[in-house]
Amino acid sequence: MNNHRMITKHCKPADRLRMLNGHFKIGSHAEYSDAKGTGLLSDTAEGEGATLIPGDVANFSGVVGGFQFKNCSSFGSQYALKIEERINTSIFCASLGDYCNNRHMKIMKGDIHAGYPANPDVTAFLTLDVSRLLEALSLAATEYHRCRSRWIGSAVYYGPRRRNITPRAFEGMRTSEINRRIYEQAFTKPEKFSCEEEYRLILYPPLRRTTPKSIFTNSLSDGVQRSFQAAIVDSGADQPRE
């Protein structure tokens, strides 16, 4: 899935200095959802989606997840069925490709018409090699969790997290389809964020334990910190570059 070589991390100057020293922060969907609705972190529904069957259903027969339904009916509710598709795992976010001043300006200035908040303090940036970053993230998560980890990356899809299916068209959802939808939620954001051109890397599958809101590499070994430094291919600057 990793088809990109370079990504650009837009950040505050203090964060850039921290990363140059190998001190990275690995976030999570839950952390970003709890970010008080400001700027780059104003997506308060990270990793949360649903398949909705609105209105009334009469005599539905089919499979939903691991459950078999036969001649089931539901009347009088807003939704006859709501299938939640929620994921929370460790995540690292950046923007596609090498540094782009036009994109940086859009992120800093925001877009009032799209409802995208300005980020005037996100003046700094640096550029990372995706393959090396994947290696560094795997080392960090393996050391933190004391078990082997796997990371994958993908460009973000900008669109709705929820989908409506009419009762007449709904034929059920097998577990494999629900799992696919849950996985897709990890890489989905509302259209208003599209100026970020985001590429994200996630720990997949999520470990069968509580996902930490954040992992800070300055609490990990020197070897892990050096691996993150090795992923930096352009030290960037504290101000936008023309």
Secondary structure, 3 states (H helix, E strand, C coil): CCCCCEEEEEECHHHHHHHHCCCCEEEEHHHHHCCCCECCECCCCCCEEEEEEECCEEEEEEEEECEEEEEEEECCCCEEEEEEEECCCEEEEEEECCCCHHHHHHHHHCECCCCECCCCCCCEEEEEEHHHHHHHHHHHHHHHHCCCCCEEEEECEECCCEEECCCCCCCCEEHHHHHHHHHHHCCEECHHHHHHCEEEEEECCCCCCCCCCCEEHHHCCHHHHHHHHHCEEEEEECCCCC
